[in-house]
Amino acid sequence: MIQKDVTEKEALAKLTALCARGEHSQGEMLEKMRQWNIDDEATKARIMAYLIENKYVDDERFTRAFVHDKIVYNQWGRRKIEQALWAKGIGKEVQAKILDEIDDSEYLSILKPLLLTKQRSIKAASDYELRGKLIRFAMQRGFTFDIIRQCIDGAEDYEDD
């Protein structure tokens, strides 16, 4: 589909409506403007200034909501969330501030049931192979190795129950 050029006024109306329906990052807004062939830097700057000044866009607020949703609903770990935030154009300083507020126990409370459920469905010839598959599974979900290690080492304590 070929996108027609959008005027500054139309872009502002579309972006404010979009932001009013849900949280969006500055990076997403800039990408929308790029798709609409708004190439003038001054126009982009005016639109972004308006969106930020009127609290339509706030990267910190967006990041908080995004991180919460990805942990609770998608059951992602820190690394996968960092990659997704990078793709949305969120700066490292904002990412680090929000992600550092999350305690390891929150990641552990999500990863433990995930690993226990996954362990039931894995076919493995040995404990070594089982651990390897569980570690790969957890790493694909974006969990750090130290959190994975705590869960796997702790899960062995619960197996005999």
Disulfide bonds with the S-S distance in Angstrom:
none
